[in-house]
């Protein structure tokens, strides 16, 4: 490829190759702590004397700006909070850049910013800086938001993708694929007996409860690339094999139906209020109990275990066979986050 394609930003194999072959090698100094750009985690560590911070950054280009369950402001807030949370950091502050098209309705921008604040204010996250740029009409699609999150490491050490250990239980905090599937149905005007809505939610409170229990070794929020990409990233970076049970994976009937009709895989569909984690088996039941006390993670469950072996994800199917779960080529639908 000689030009950037939509798949380069979709969270799958094509984006990973772009990062590894072009973007990361472009910088000679890539780390100020234990985790930096090379690790391609959800954020990076920053050590300041005795203070250990996690810093993350993300851009948001979702279309449409408003969708069932939220809008780009909700997405901006939850995406940043959750990137910090899955690295074991208490979200403390954010910066936000807004790039807006000339002619955009001020009332709509105000509603988006209110939604952002409605997420971060209850969990004590301060919006400490930002920037606003206006582009001529037709040179940008409505609105793009880009955020940087700053969090304080909550426990003894950050939670890294590379932390999964053989013997761990694999837990998912809720049904998968809700965000990508609901966005697709909304765009295409598809109707179901049960309304599809995004799972978008901030996860710091339930994740903090898990960290208080202990035994959490690795976490990731399955956004672009879905659950398949998140599980494969942890397995690959940890040098272990994941064995998951197809019958245990929580998928809503409407999500399953839409994926079947369109030939999609729910494991490839993005989530915005769900996390996958590997947990010491002696702590797994306590972690599940802690998660079930929070609305956003009340449908959590164990879906498999970590074993020694090659770096891959193997799914035991409902008919008794085995299937390798691949990282998707790209996101089944563009601009989901």
Secondary structure, 3 states (H helix, E strand, C coil): CCCCCHHHHCCCHHHHHHHHHHHHHHCCCCCCCCCCHHHCCCCEEEEECCEEEEEEEEEECCCCCEECCEEHHHHHHHHHHHHHHCCCEEEEEEEEEEEEECCCCHHHHHHHHHHHHHHHCCCCCEEEEEEEEEECCCCCCCEEEEEEEEEEECCCCCCCHHHCCCCCEEEECCCCCHHHHHHHHHHHCCCCCCCCCCCCCCCHHHHHHHHHHCCEEEEECCCCCHHHHHHHHHHHHHCCEEEEEHHHCCCCHHHHHHHHHHCCCHHHCCCCCCCEEEECCCCHHHHHHHHHCCHHHCCCEEEEEEECCCCEEEEECCCCCEEECCCCCCCCCCCCC
